[in-house]
Amino acid sequence: MVDGDPLLVLSLNKFVGWQGNGGWLRSGELDVRLQEARSAGFNALTGLNTWTPEYEGEWWYLLRAATPFGQDLVESVVQEGLGKPVLAYGFHHEFHARTSNLQDWISSCSRSRSAGSRSLCGDLLMVLDGHQSPGAYDVFELPLPEYTISEFTPDSSISRMFDDLRLQQSKWESGRRFVRAASITVVAEFASFIGNCRPRIPSTREIWRAFLLCVAHNVRVFDVLWGANQNITGCGTVEELRPQVDRCWSDVLGVARWLRENFVLLLDPTPWRPVAAVPVLEPPSASTGWVWRGVFAARKLDRHVVVNMNDWPTEFEVQDGPSGSLGPSEAVCV
């Protein structure tokens, strides 16, 4: 809710400021790509550490960086941002249990309030690398977990996402309240340490599955971290992989259009709730290869999201709901 009105947030991350740096976004393309995104339904920009008045008429700031160089900048950044369309401030950019301090973050949030901010306090959470900070969901107002589907195998990526989304759900069921959000890295950065300069390109089905799994867990803020705009180690593979990255961009725009078209369903206060389905969900174990297997299903009003956690075709049947078949790594909303 923003000033009493429901808001579905679709945000771009690693976009403005990244053009012409040797990655996917060429010099001179920024406004064209932003217009494509805006037409599809995107309405926010994530993680900026500068103000961009030329975009403020159409775009929200999500996790405007209040401390790019330390806590001493909180007050000045917040005071400069008074009256600007800031949904949330971020204080550590990438909150990581190995390098970030929860008490420092709490102090930064408090300082932003003292400076007059009415915006939420949040940060991008590193949750898939084994160094997540479980306390963040107990404190953050807008925790934005980063889920990458471009570095790990498809079944590993979706299982890690599922585990964290279940953690968020358990926090809600225990009474904790925060904005439900997800940042999905569709294509990772170009770097020698990520696939030897060849980030894994997810299929169209994988991209839709990631977003629909978030839908089924009541996410209201959908962030796309477009890592392909960053060429960290001067990789020479960008042009070779450009057609595949272009297809991922087209897929993301398609997802955004679907989210916008289903605005009323997504913002209805009735929550999505898990429902029984066959084949049943199997938790990670030695027999499953330490990933989730089976089918996850959730219902809201008269609609169902059905997610194939398998990387092979699967016949499914939802209790008191639809039945049919799903392709490998596929999800549907019916």
Residue, then its C-alpha position, 0 to 999 in steps of 0.5 A: m500500500v502507498d498512501g492507502d492505494p495497493l501497489l504492485v511493484l515491478s522493478l529493474n536492477k542493474f540497469v540505469g547507469w550500466q549502459g555502455n560498460g561492455g555488457w548487454l546494454r549498449s550505449g544509446e540503448l537505455d531509453v529504448r529499453l526503459q520504454e520497452a520495460r515501462s510499456a510491459g508494466f515495470n514501474a520502479l528502478t532498484g539500487l540507484n546511488t544517484w538521483t535521476p530526475e529525468y525518470e521521476g515522473e514515471w518511475w519509483y526508487l526501490l532501495r535507493a542507496a542511502t549509504p554507498f560509502g558509509q552510515d554518515l551519508v544516511e541523513s544527507v541522502v534522506q533529506e535530499g530525497l524528501g518529496k521524491p518517489v522513494l519506496a524504500y532505502g537500502f543501507h548495505h546494498e547487498f546484505h550478507a551475513r559474512t560482511s554485513n552487520l544487522q545492528d549497523w543496519i538497524s542504526s541506519c534505518s533509525r537514522s533515516r527515520s530521524a532525518g524525516s524519511r517515511s519510506l521503508c527500510g530494506d536491502l538486497l539479501m544474499v540468500l543463495d550462497g550459504h551466507q544469508s542472515p536469517g535475522a533480516y526477515d525479523v527486522f527488515e521492512l522490505p527484505l529483497p532476497e536475490y534468487t539467481i536462476s542463471e548460475f546453478t542447475p535448474d533444479s538446484s536454483i528452484s529448490r533454493m528459492f523454494d526454501d527461502l520463500r518457505l522461510q518467508q512464509s513461516k515468518w508471516e505465519s508466526g505474525r511477522r509483517f514485511v513487504r513480500a518481495a523477490s529479486i530474480t537474477v534472470v541472467a547473471e553477470f559476465a565474469s570469468f568466475i561465472g561459467n568461464c564468462r558464459p552465464r547459464i541462460p535459463s529457458t523460457r519455462e524456467i523464467w516463468r516458473a521462478f516468477l510464478l513460484c513467487v506469485a504463489h508465495n504472495v510476493r508483491v514486489f518483483d525485481v529483475l536483477w539484469g546481471a548481463n549489463q555488467n561485464i566484470t572481467g572483460c569477457g569477450t562472450v557478450e556478442e556471442l550470447r546476445p541472441q540468447v540474452d535478448r530472448c530472456w529479455s523478451d521473456v521478462l517483458g512477457v512475464a511483466r505484462w502477465l503480472r500487470e494484466n493480473f493486477v487485481l488477482l495479485l493484489d486481492p487481500t486473499p492469500w495464496r495457500p498451498v494445496a495438496a497435489v500429486p505427485v506429492l512434494e518430496p523434500p531434499s534428500a539423498s534419493t532426490g539429489w538434495v533438491w525438491r521434487g514433485v509438484f507444488a500447488a497453491r490456490k487463491l480464489d478460483r485460480h491455481v498456480v502449479v509448479n513442476m519441481n522436476d526437470w522432466p515432464t510430469e502429469f499432475e492432479v491438484q486436490d479439488g482443482p485442475s489436472g494435466s501435464l507439465g513440461p520440464s521446469e514448467a509452471v502454470c496459473v490456471 
